[in-house]
Amino acid sequence: MTDHLLWKWRVYNMLLDLETLDSKSVSSHKTCRLGKWYYSDLPVHLTSNSIFQQLEEPHQKVHQLCEISN
């Protein structure tokens, strides 16, 4: 949860031109910290959960929007 808040803060600062994010850190939704966790070998009871599955699309969208803004 803390990692998510820090990420949002960094994106917010980027939009205000207070911070520059490396394009490599925002380009792939699979290599960020959340992506590494999300696409790791997780238990089926978690990955089959509809709420878990619904996280994928917005997560990908965040990376797409950051890449465009960067």
mmCIF file of the N, C-alpha and C atoms, coordinates in Angstrom:
data_MODEL
# 
_entry.id   MODEL 
# 
loop_
_atom_site.group_PDB 
_atom_site.id 
_atom_site.type_symbol 
_atom_site.label_atom_id 
_atom_site.label_alt_id 
_atom_site.label_comp_id 
_atom_site.label_asym_id 
_atom_site.label_entity_id 
_atom_site.label_seq_id 
_atom_site.pdbx_PDB_ins_code 
_atom_site.Cartn_x 
_atom_site.Cartn_y 
_atom_site.Cartn_z 
_atom_site.occupancy 
_atom_site.B_iso_or_equiv 
_atom_site.pdbx_formal_charge 
_atom_site.auth_seq_id 
_atom_site.auth_comp_id 
_atom_site.auth_asym_id 
_atom_site.auth_atom_id 
_atom_site.pdbx_PDB_model_num 
ATOM 1   N N  . MET A 1 1  ? 0.828   -1.183  0.000   1.00 0.00 ? 1  MET A N  1 
ATOM 2   C CA . MET A 1 1  ? 0.000   0.000   0.000   1.00 0.00 ? 1  MET A CA 1 
ATOM 3   C C  . MET A 1 1  ? 0.883   1.261   0.000   1.00 0.00 ? 1  MET A C  1 
ATOM 4   N N  . THR A 1 2  ? 1.919   1.239   0.790   1.00 0.00 ? 2  THR A N  1 
ATOM 5   C CA . THR A 1 2  ? 2.832   2.377   0.840   1.00 0.00 ? 2  THR A CA 1 
ATOM 6   C C  . THR A 1 2  ? 3.512   2.576   -0.502  1.00 0.00 ? 2  THR A C  1 
ATOM 7   N N  . ASP A 1 3  ? 3.915   1.483   -1.116  1.00 0.00 ? 3  ASP A N  1 
ATOM 8   C CA . ASP A 1 3  ? 4.558   1.562   -2.422  1.00 0.00 ? 3  ASP A CA 1 
ATOM 9   C C  . ASP A 1 3  ? 3.619   2.211   -3.441  1.00 0.00 ? 3  ASP A C  1 
ATOM 10  N N  . HIS A 1 4  ? 2.360   1.877   -3.379  1.00 0.00 ? 4  HIS A N  1 
ATOM 11  C CA . HIS A 1 4  ? 1.366   2.454   -4.277  1.00 0.00 ? 4  HIS A CA 1 
ATOM 12  C C  . HIS A 1 4  ? 1.234   3.958   -4.046  1.00 0.00 ? 4  HIS A C  1 
ATOM 13  N N  . LEU A 1 5  ? 1.202   4.381   -2.806  1.00 0.00 ? 5  LEU A N  1 
ATOM 14  C CA . LEU A 1 5  ? 1.105   5.808   -2.495  1.00 0.00 ? 5  LEU A CA 1 
ATOM 15  C C  . LEU A 1 5  ? 2.340   6.567   -2.981  1.00 0.00 ? 5  LEU A C  1 
ATOM 16  N N  . LEU A 1 6  ? 3.498   5.985   -2.796  1.00 0.00 ? 6  LEU A N  1 
ATOM 17  C CA . LEU A 1 6  ? 4.726   6.626   -3.273  1.00 0.00 ? 6  LEU A CA 1 
ATOM 18  C C  . LEU A 1 6  ? 4.733   6.737   -4.792  1.00 0.00 ? 6  LEU A C  1 
ATOM 19  N N  . TRP A 1 7  ? 4.274   5.718   -5.467  1.00 0.00 ? 7  TRP A N  1 
ATOM 20  C CA . TRP A 1 7  ? 4.207   5.745   -6.930  1.00 0.00 ? 7  TRP A CA 1 
ATOM 21  C C  . TRP A 1 7  ? 3.261   6.855   -7.398  1.00 0.00 ? 7  TRP A C  1 
ATOM 22  N N  . LYS A 1 8  ? 2.088   6.944   -6.781  1.00 0.00 ? 8  LYS A N  1 
ATOM 23  C CA . LYS A 1 8  ? 1.133   7.989   -7.157  1.00 0.00 ? 8  LYS A CA 1 
ATOM 24  C C  . LYS A 1 8  ? 1.737   9.371   -6.919  1.00 0.00 ? 8  LYS A C  1 
ATOM 25  N N  . TRP A 1 9  ? 2.462   9.537   -5.842  1.00 0.00 ? 9  TRP A N  1 
ATOM 26  C CA . TRP A 1 9  ? 3.104   10.816  -5.540  1.00 0.00 ? 9  TRP A CA 1 
ATOM 27  C C  . TRP A 1 9  ? 4.135   11.162  -6.610  1.00 0.00 ? 9  TRP A C  1 
ATOM 28  N N  . ARG A 1 10 ? 4.910   10.181  -7.040  1.00 0.00 ? 10 ARG A N  1 
ATOM 29  C CA . ARG A 1 10 ? 5.910   10.423  -8.078  1.00 0.00 ? 10 ARG A CA 1 
ATOM 30  C C  . ARG A 1 10 ? 5.258   10.801  -9.404  1.00 0.00 ? 10 ARG A C  1 
ATOM 31  N N  . VAL A 1 11 ? 4.168   10.143  -9.762  1.00 0.00 ? 11 VAL A N  1 
ATOM 32  C CA . VAL A 1 11 ? 3.449   10.476  -10.992 1.00 0.00 ? 11 VAL A CA 1 
ATOM 33  C C  . VAL A 1 11 ? 2.862   11.877  -10.885 1.00 0.00 ? 11 VAL A C  1 
ATOM 34  N N  . TYR A 1 12 ? 2.298   12.205  -9.749  1.00 0.00 ? 12 TYR A N  1 
ATOM 35  C CA . TYR A 1 12 ? 1.753   13.542  -9.513  1.00 0.00 ? 12 TYR A CA 1 
ATOM 36  C C  . TYR A 1 12 ? 2.846   14.598  -9.694  1.00 0.00 ? 12 TYR A C  1 
ATOM 37  N N  . ASN A 1 13 ? 4.002   14.358  -9.103  1.00 0.00 ? 13 ASN A N  1 
ATOM 38  C CA . ASN A 1 13 ? 5.123   15.295  -9.254  1.00 0.00 ? 13 ASN A CA 1 
ATOM 39  C C  . ASN A 1 13 ? 5.588   15.387  -10.703 1.00 0.00 ? 13 ASN A C  1 
ATOM 40  N N  . MET A 1 14 ? 5.532   14.282  -11.417 1.00 0.00 ? 14 MET A N  1 
ATOM 41  C CA . MET A 1 14 ? 5.912   14.292  -12.826 1.00 0.00 ? 14 MET A CA 1 
ATOM 42  C C  . MET A 1 14 ? 4.956   15.184  -13.623 1.00 0.00 ? 14 MET A C  1 
ATOM 43  N N  . LEU A 1 15 ? 3.672   15.077  -13.337 1.00 0.00 ? 15 LEU A N  1 
ATOM 44  C CA . LEU A 1 15 ? 2.689   15.889  -14.043 1.00 0.00 ? 15 LEU A CA 1 
ATOM 45  C C  . LEU A 1 15 ? 2.861   17.375  -13.745 1.00 0.00 ? 15 LEU A C  1 
ATOM 46  N N  . LEU A 1 16 ? 3.412   17.705  -12.586 1.00 0.00 ? 16 LEU A N  1 
ATOM 47  C CA . LEU A 1 16 ? 3.678   19.096  -12.213 1.00 0.00 ? 16 LEU A CA 1 
ATOM 48  C C  . LEU A 1 16 ? 5.071   19.555  -12.640 1.00 0.00 ? 16 LEU A C  1 
ATOM 49  N N  . ASP A 1 17 ? 5.776   18.699  -13.379 1.00 0.00 ? 17 ASP A N  1 
ATOM 50  C CA . ASP A 1 17 ? 7.154   18.969  -13.808 1.00 0.00 ? 17 ASP A CA 1 
ATOM 51  C C  . ASP A 1 17 ? 8.114   19.158  -12.641 1.00 0.00 ? 17 ASP A C  1 
ATOM 52  N N  . LEU A 1 18 ? 7.829   18.503  -11.537 1.00 0.00 ? 18 LEU A N  1 
ATOM 53  C CA . LEU A 1 18 ? 8.717   18.551  -10.376 1.00 0.00 ? 18 LEU A CA 1 
ATOM 54  C C  . LEU A 1 18 ? 9.650   17.359  -10.328 1.00 0.00 ? 18 LEU A C  1 
ATOM 55  N N  . GLU A 1 19 ? 9.346   16.365  -11.129 1.00 0.00 ? 19 GLU A N  1 
ATOM 56  C CA . GLU A 1 19 ? 10.140  15.141  -11.137 1.00 0.00 ? 19 GLU A CA 1 
ATOM 57  C C  . GLU A 1 19 ? 10.079  14.537  -12.530 1.00 0.00 ? 19 GLU A C  1 
ATOM 58  N N  . THR A 1 20 ? 11.151  13.894  -12.907 1.00 0.00 ? 20 THR A N  1 
ATOM 59  C CA . THR A 1 20 ? 11.192  13.179  -14.175 1.00 0.00 ? 20 THR A CA 1 
ATOM 60  C C  . THR A 1 20 ? 11.337  11.707  -13.877 1.00 0.00 ? 20 THR A C  1 
ATOM 61  N N  . LEU A 1 21 ? 10.461  10.937  -14.461 1.00 0.00 ? 21 LEU A N  1 
ATOM 62  C CA . LEU A 1 21 ? 10.539  9.493   -14.281 1.00 0.00 ? 21 LEU A CA 1 
ATOM 63  C C  . LEU A 1 21 ? 11.261  8.890   -15.469 1.00 0.00 ? 21 LEU A C  1 
ATOM 64  N N  . ASP A 1 22 ? 12.133  7.979   -15.192 1.00 0.00 ? 22 ASP A N  1 
ATOM 65  C CA . ASP A 1 22 ? 12.841  7.265   -16.246 1.00 0.00 ? 22 ASP A CA 1 
ATOM 66  C C  . ASP A 1 22 ? 11.826  6.459   -17.052 1.00 0.00 ? 22 ASP A C  1 
ATOM 67  N N  . SER A 1 23 ? 11.869  6.592   -18.371 1.00 0.00 ? 23 SER A N  1 
ATOM 68  C CA . SER A 1 23 ? 10.890  5.899   -19.205 1.00 0.00 ? 23 SER A CA 1 
ATOM 69  C C  . SER A 1 23 ? 10.931  4.394   -19.010 1.00 0.00 ? 23 SER A C  1 
ATOM 70  N N  . LYS A 1 24 ? 12.078  3.851   -18.656 1.00 0.00 ? 24 LYS A N  1 
ATOM 71  C CA . LYS A 1 24 ? 12.170  2.408   -18.410 1.00 0.00 ? 24 LYS A CA 1 
ATOM 72  C C  . LYS A 1 24 ? 11.349  1.999   -17.187 1.00 0.00 ? 24 LYS A C  1 
ATOM 73  N N  . SER A 1 25 ? 11.253  2.894   -16.217 1.00 0.00 ? 25 SER A N  1 
ATOM 74  C CA . SER A 1 25 ? 10.528  2.544   -14.993 1.00 0.00 ? 25 SER A CA 1 
ATOM 75  C C  . SER A 1 25 ? 9.021   2.614   -15.170 1.00 0.00 ? 25 SER A C  1 
ATOM 76  N N  . VAL A 1 26 ? 8.550   3.285   -16.217 1.00 0.00 ? 26 VAL A N  1 
ATOM 77  C CA . VAL A 1 26 ? 7.105   3.382   -16.421 1.00 0.00 ? 26 VAL A CA 1 
ATOM 78  C C  . VAL A 1 26 ? 6.630   2.622   -17.648 1.00 0.00 ? 26 VAL A C  1 
ATOM 79  N N  . SER A 1 27 ? 7.526   2.159   -18.469 1.00 0.00 ? 27 SER A N  1 
ATOM 80  C CA . SER A 1 27 ? 7.111   1.582   -19.743 1.00 0.00 ? 27 SER A CA 1 
ATOM 81  C C  . SER A 1 27 ? 6.482   0.201   -19.623 1.00 0.00 ? 27 SER A C  1 
ATOM 82  N N  . SER A 1 28 ? 6.901   -0.589  -18.687 1.00 0.00 ? 28 SER A N  1 
ATOM 83  C CA . SER A 1 28 ? 6.390   -1.956  -18.604 1.00 0.00 ? 28 SER A CA 1 
ATOM 84  C C  . SER A 1 28 ? 5.623   -2.206  -17.321 1.00 0.00 ? 28 SER A C  1 
ATOM 85  N N  . HIS A 1 29 ? 4.392   -2.588  -17.492 1.00 0.00 ? 29 HIS A N  1 
ATOM 86  C CA . HIS A 1 29 ? 3.564   -2.923  -16.331 1.00 0.00 ? 29 HIS A CA 1 
ATOM 87  C C  . HIS A 1 29 ? 3.975   -4.255  -15.712 1.00 0.00 ? 29 HIS A C  1 
ATOM 88  N N  . LYS A 1 30 ? 4.838   -4.995  -16.390 1.00 0.00 ? 30 LYS A N  1 
ATOM 89  C CA . LYS A 1 30 ? 5.267   -6.291  -15.858 1.00 0.00 ? 30 LYS A CA 1 
ATOM 90  C C  . LYS A 1 30 ? 6.572   -6.209  -15.070 1.00 0.00 ? 30 LYS A C  1 
ATOM 91  N N  . THR A 1 31 ? 7.332   -5.132  -15.230 1.00 0.00 ? 31 THR A N  1 
ATOM 92  C CA . THR A 1 31 ? 8.631   -5.055  -14.558 1.00 0.00 ? 31 THR A CA 1 
ATOM 93  C C  . THR A 1 31 ? 8.659   -4.088  -13.380 1.00 0.00 ? 31 THR A C  1 
ATOM 94  N N  . CYS A 1 32 ? 7.567   -3.346  -13.156 1.00 0.00 ? 32 CYS A N  1 
ATOM 95  C CA . CYS A 1 32 ? 7.517   -2.497  -11.963 1.00 0.00 ? 32 CYS A CA 1 
ATOM 96  C C  . CYS A 1 32 ? 7.295   -3.407  -10.751 1.00 0.00 ? 32 CYS A C  1 
ATOM 97  N N  . ARG A 1 33 ? 7.357   -2.835  -9.584  1.00 0.00 ? 33 ARG A N  1 
ATOM 98  C CA . ARG A 1 33 ? 7.229   -3.663  -8.379  1.00 0.00 ? 33 ARG A CA 1 
ATOM 99  C C  . ARG A 1 33 ? 5.878   -4.369  -8.296  1.00 0.00 ? 33 ARG A C  1 
ATOM 100 N N  . LEU A 1 34 ? 4.818   -3.641  -8.634  1.00 0.00 ? 34 LEU A N  1 
ATOM 101 C CA . LEU A 1 34 ? 3.498   -4.275  -8.605  1.00 0.00 ? 34 LEU A CA 1 
ATOM 102 C C  . LEU A 1 34 ? 3.406   -5.359  -9.674  1.00 0.00 ? 34 LEU A C  1 
ATOM 103 N N  . GLY A 1 35 ? 3.917   -5.064  -10.858 1.00 0.00 ? 35 GLY A N  1 
ATOM 104 C CA . GLY A 1 35 ? 3.875   -6.051  -11.939 1.00 0.00 ? 35 GLY A CA 1 
ATOM 105 C C  . GLY A 1 35 ? 4.653   -7.307  -11.624 1.00 0.00 ? 35 GLY A C  1 
ATOM 106 N N  . LYS A 1 36 ? 5.823   -7.138  -11.014 1.00 0.00 ? 36 LYS A N  1 
ATOM 107 C CA . LYS A 1 36 ? 6.622   -8.313  -10.639 1.00 0.00 ? 36 LYS A CA 1 
ATOM 108 C C  . LYS A 1 36 ? 5.853   -9.192  -9.665  1.00 0.00 ? 36 LYS A C  1 
ATOM 109 N N  . TRP A 1 37 ? 5.144   -8.555  -8.738  1.00 0.00 ? 37 TRP A N  1 
ATOM 110 C CA . TRP A 1 37 ? 4.340   -9.317  -7.789  1.00 0.00 ? 37 TRP A CA 1 
ATOM 111 C C  . TRP A 1 37 ? 3.132   -9.936  -8.502  1.00 0.00 ? 37 TRP A C  1 
ATOM 112 N N  . TYR A 1 38 ? 2.422   -9.123  -9.281  1.00 0.00 ? 38 TYR A N  1 
ATOM 113 C CA . TYR A 1 38 ? 1.189   -9.570  -9.929  1.00 0.00 ? 38 TYR A CA 1 
ATOM 114 C C  . TYR A 1 38 ? 1.427   -10.755 -10.857 1.00 0.00 ? 38 TYR A C  1 
ATOM 115 N N  . TYR A 1 39 ? 2.533   -10.733 -11.583 1.00 0.00 ? 39 TYR A N  1 
ATOM 116 C CA . TYR A 1 39 ? 2.823   -11.792 -12.555 1.00 0.00 ? 39 TYR A CA 1 
ATOM 117 C C  . TYR A 1 39 ? 3.736   -12.887 -11.993 1.00 0.00 ? 39 TYR A C  1 
ATOM 118 N N  . SER A 1 40 ? 3.939   -12.870 -10.696 1.00 0.00 ? 40 SER A N  1 
ATOM 119 C CA . SER A 1 40 ? 4.759   -13.916 -10.085 1.00 0.00 ? 40 SER A CA 1 
ATOM 120 C C  . SER A 1 40 ? 3.914   -15.173 -9.864  1.00 0.00 ? 40 SER A C  1 
ATOM 121 N N  . ASP A 1 41 ? 4.528   -16.170 -9.312  1.00 0.00 ? 41 ASP A N  1 
ATOM 122 C CA . ASP A 1 41 ? 3.864   -17.445 -9.069  1.00 0.00 ? 41 ASP A CA 1 
ATOM 123 C C  . ASP A 1 41 ? 3.027   -17.342 -7.797  1.00 0.00 ? 41 ASP A C  1 
ATOM 124 N N  . LEU A 1 42 ? 1.806   -16.856 -7.950  1.00 0.00 ? 42 LEU A N  1 
ATOM 125 C CA . LEU A 1 42 ? 0.912   -16.638 -6.811  1.00 0.00 ? 42 LEU A CA 1 
ATOM 126 C C  . LEU A 1 42 ? -0.068  -17.796 -6.689  1.00 0.00 ? 42 LEU A C  1 
ATOM 127 N N  . PRO A 1 43 ? -0.624  -17.975 -5.514  1.00 0.00 ? 43 PRO A N  1 
ATOM 128 C CA . PRO A 1 43 ? -1.591  -19.059 -5.314  1.00 0.00 ? 43 PRO A CA 1 
ATOM 129 C C  . PRO A 1 43 ? -2.840  -18.877 -6.188  1.00 0.00 ? 43 PRO A C  1 
ATOM 130 N N  . VAL A 1 44 ? -3.393  -19.967 -6.629  1.00 0.00 ? 44 VAL A N  1 
ATOM 131 C CA . VAL A 1 44 ? -4.568  -19.953 -7.505  1.00 0.00 ? 44 VAL A CA 1 
ATOM 132 C C  . VAL A 1 44 ? -5.753  -19.259 -6.830  1.00 0.00 ? 44 VAL A C  1 
ATOM 133 N N  . HIS A 1 45 ? -5.897  -19.440 -5.515  1.00 0.00 ? 45 HIS A N  1 
ATOM 134 C CA . HIS A 1 45 ? -7.040  -18.804 -4.852  1.00 0.00 ? 45 HIS A CA 1 
ATOM 135 C C  . HIS A 1 45 ? -6.964  -17.282 -4.962  1.00 0.00 ? 45 HIS A C  1 
ATOM 136 N N  . LEU A 1 46 ? -5.776  -16.730 -5.176  1.00 0.00 ? 46 LEU A N  1 
ATOM 137 C CA . LEU A 1 46 ? -5.623  -15.289 -5.364  1.00 0.00 ? 46 LEU A CA 1 
ATOM 138 C C  . LEU A 1 46 ? -5.810  -14.914 -6.834  1.00 0.00 ? 46 LEU A C  1 
ATOM 139 N N  . THR A 1 47 ? -5.108  -15.602 -7.721  1.00 0.00 ? 47 THR A N  1 
ATOM 140 C CA . THR A 1 47 ? -5.152  -15.247 -9.146  1.00 0.00 ? 47 THR A CA 1 
ATOM 141 C C  . THR A 1 47 ? -6.508  -15.521 -9.792  1.00 0.00 ? 47 THR A C  1 
ATOM 142 N N  . SER A 1 48 ? -7.287  -16.407 -9.213  1.00 0.00 ? 48 SER A N  1 
ATOM 143 C CA . SER A 1 48 ? -8.613  -16.687 -9.762  1.00 0.00 ? 48 SER A CA 1 
ATOM 144 C C  . SER A 1 48 ? -9.677  -15.734 -9.214  1.00 0.00 ? 48 SER A C  1 
ATOM 145 N N  . ASN A 1 49 ? -9.322  -14.932 -8.259  1.00 0.00 ? 49 ASN A N  1 
ATOM 146 C CA . ASN A 1 49 ? -10.244 -13.970 -7.668  1.00 0.00 ? 49 ASN A CA 1 
ATOM 147 C C  . ASN A 1 49 ? -10.528 -12.847 -8.670  1.00 0.00 ? 49 ASN A C  1 
ATOM 148 N N  . SER A 1 50 ? -11.782 -12.520 -8.870  1.00 0.00 ? 50 SER A N  1 
ATOM 149 C CA . SER A 1 50 ? -12.158 -11.520 -9.881  1.00 0.00 ? 50 SER A CA 1 
ATOM 150 C C  . SER A 1 50 ? -11.598 -10.139 -9.559  1.00 0.00 ? 50 SER A C  1 
ATOM 151 N N  . ILE A 1 51 ? -11.498 -9.795  -8.295  1.00 0.00 ? 51 ILE A N  1 
ATOM 152 C CA . ILE A 1 51 ? -10.932 -8.487  -7.926  1.00 0.00 ? 51 ILE A CA 1 
ATOM 153 C C  . ILE A 1 51 ? -9.452  -8.434  -8.300  1.00 0.00 ? 51 ILE A C  1 
ATOM 154 N N  . PHE A 1 52 ? -8.742  -9.504  -8.057  1.00 0.00 ? 52 PHE A N  1 
ATOM 155 C CA . PHE A 1 52 ? -7.335  -9.572  -8.463  1.00 0.00 ? 52 PHE A CA 1 
ATOM 156 C C  . PHE A 1 52 ? -7.225  -9.413  -9.980  1.00 0.00 ? 52 PHE A C  1 
ATOM 157 N N  . GLN A 1 53 ? -8.051  -10.090 -10.724 1.00 0.00 ? 53 GLN A N  1 
ATOM 158 C CA . GLN A 1 53 ? -8.013  -10.036 -12.181 1.00 0.00 ? 53 GLN A CA 1 
ATOM 159 C C  . GLN A 1 53 ? -8.375  -8.649  -12.706 1.00 0.00 ? 53 GLN A C  1 
ATOM 160 N N  . GLN A 1 54 ? -9.267  -7.952  -12.015 1.00 0.00 ? 54 GLN A N  1 
ATOM 161 C CA . GLN A 1 54 ? -9.679  -6.609  -12.426 1.00 0.00 ? 54 GLN A CA 1 
ATOM 162 C C  . GLN A 1 54 ? -8.570  -5.569  -12.238 1.00 0.00 ? 54 GLN A C  1 
ATOM 163 N N  . LEU A 1 55 ? -7.555  -5.893  -11.496 1.00 0.00 ? 55 LEU A N  1 
ATOM 164 C CA . LEU A 1 55 ? -6.434  -4.980  -11.269 1.00 0.00 ? 55 LEU A CA 1 
ATOM 165 C C  . LEU A 1 55 ? -5.560  -4.826  -12.513 1.00 0.00 ? 55 LEU A C  1 
ATOM 166 N N  . GLU A 1 56 ? -5.524  -5.840  -13.361 1.00 0.00 ? 56 GLU A N  1 
ATOM 167 C CA . GLU A 1 56 ? -4.584  -5.844  -14.488 1.00 0.00 ? 56 GLU A CA 1 
ATOM 168 C C  . GLU A 1 56 ? -4.818  -4.683  -15.460 1.00 0.00 ? 56 GLU A C  1 
ATOM 169 N N  . GLU A 1 57 ? -6.031  -4.474  -15.902 1.00 0.00 ? 57 GLU A N  1 
ATOM 170 C CA . GLU A 1 57 ? -6.282  -3.436  -16.903 1.00 0.00 ? 57 GLU A CA 1 
ATOM 171 C C  . GLU A 1 57 ? -5.962  -2.024  -16.405 1.00 0.00 ? 57 GLU A C  1 
ATOM 172 N N  . PRO A 1 58 ? -6.444  -1.609  -15.230 1.00 0.00 ? 58 PRO A N  1 
ATOM 173 C CA . PRO A 1 58 ? -6.081  -0.262  -14.766 1.00 0.00 ? 58 PRO A CA 1 
ATOM 174 C C  . PRO A 1 58 ? -4.576  -0.112  -14.537 1.00 0.00 ? 58 PRO A C  1 
ATOM 175 N N  . HIS A 1 59 ? -3.936  -1.173  -14.103 1.00 0.00 ? 59 HIS A N  1 
ATOM 176 C CA . HIS A 1 59 ? -2.487  -1.119  -13.891 1.00 0.00 ? 59 HIS A CA 1 
ATOM 177 C C  . HIS A 1 59 ? -1.772  -0.882  -15.221 1.00 0.00 ? 59 HIS A C  1 
ATOM 178 N N  . GLN A 1 60 ? -2.182  -1.586  -16.259 1.00 0.00 ? 60 GLN A N  1 
ATOM 179 C CA . GLN A 1 60 ? -1.598  -1.377  -17.587 1.00 0.00 ? 60 GLN A CA 1 
ATOM 180 C C  . GLN A 1 60 ? -1.855  0.048   -18.061 1.00 0.00 ? 60 GLN A C  1 
ATOM 181 N N  . LYS A 1 61 ? -3.044  0.558   -17.819 1.00 0.00 ? 61 LYS A N  1 
ATOM 182 C CA . LYS A 1 61 ? -3.427  1.905   -18.245 1.00 0.00 ? 61 LYS A CA 1 
ATOM 183 C C  . LYS A 1 61 ? -2.552  2.961   -17.567 1.00 0.00 ? 61 LYS A C  1 
ATOM 184 N N  . VAL A 1 62 ? -2.269  2.798   -16.296 1.00 0.00 ? 62 VAL A N  1 
ATOM 185 C CA . VAL A 1 62 ? -1.409  3.747   -15.585 1.00 0.00 ? 62 VAL A CA 1 
ATOM 186 C C  . VAL A 1 62 ? -0.060  3.835   -16.276 1.00 0.00 ? 62 VAL A C  1 
ATOM 187 N N  . HIS A 1 63 ? 0.501   2.706   -16.634 1.00 0.00 ? 63 HIS A N  1 
ATOM 188 C CA . HIS A 1 63 ? 1.804   2.705   -17.308 1.00 0.00 ? 63 HIS A CA 1 
ATOM 189 C C  . HIS A 1 63 ? 1.709   3.362   -18.685 1.00 0.00 ? 63 HIS A C  1 
ATOM 190 N N  . GLN A 1 64 ? 0.652   3.105   -19.404 1.00 0.00 ? 64 GLN A N  1 
ATOM 191 C CA . GLN A 1 64 ? 0.475   3.726   -20.722 1.00 0.00 ? 64 GLN A CA 1 
ATOM 192 C C  . GLN A 1 64 ? 0.381   5.238   -20.588 1.00 0.00 ? 64 GLN A C  1 
ATOM 193 N N  . LEU A 1 65 ? -0.372  5.720   -19.628 1.00 0.00 ? 65 LEU A N  1 
ATOM 194 C CA . LEU A 1 65 ? -0.535  7.163   -19.444 1.00 0.00 ? 65 LEU A CA 1 
ATOM 195 C C  . LEU A 1 65 ? 0.753   7.823   -18.971 1.00 0.00 ? 65 LEU A C  1 
ATOM 196 N N  . CYS A 1 66 ? 1.501   7.150   -18.127 1.00 0.00 ? 66 CYS A N  1 
ATOM 197 C CA . CYS A 1 66 ? 2.777   7.705   -17.665 1.00 0.00 ? 66 CYS A CA 1 
ATOM 198 C C  . CYS A 1 66 ? 3.774   7.782   -18.800 1.00 0.00 ? 66 CYS A C  1 
ATOM 199 N N  . GLU A 1 67 ? 3.750   6.790   -19.652 1.00 0.00 ? 67 GLU A N  1 
ATOM 200 C CA . GLU A 1 67 ? 4.696   6.775   -20.784 1.00 0.00 ? 67 GLU A CA 1 
ATOM 201 C C  . GLU A 1 67 ? 4.375   7.932   -21.728 1.00 0.00 ? 67 GLU A C  1 
ATOM 202 N N  . ILE A 1 68 ? 3.095   8.195   -21.960 1.00 0.00 ? 68 ILE A N  1 
ATOM 203 C CA . ILE A 1 68 ? 2.681   9.296   -22.828 1.00 0.00 ? 68 ILE A CA 1 
ATOM 204 C C  . ILE A 1 68 ? 3.079   10.633  -22.207 1.00 0.00 ? 68 ILE A C  1 
ATOM 205 N N  . SER A 1 69 ? 2.884   10.771  -20.902 1.00 0.00 ? 69 SER A N  1 
ATOM 206 C CA . SER A 1 69 ? 3.180   12.031  -20.210 1.00 0.00 ? 69 SER A CA 1 
ATOM 207 C C  . SER A 1 69 ? 4.670   12.281  -20.079 1.00 0.00 ? 69 SER A C  1 
ATOM 208 N N  . ASN A 1 70 ? 5.437   11.222  -20.067 1.00 0.00 ? 70 ASN A N  1 
ATOM 209 C CA . ASN A 1 70 ? 6.868   11.340  -19.860 1.00 0.00 ? 70 ASN A CA 1 
ATOM 210 C C  . ASN A 1 70 ? 7.474   11.756  -21.155 1.00 0.00 ? 70 ASN A C  1 
# 
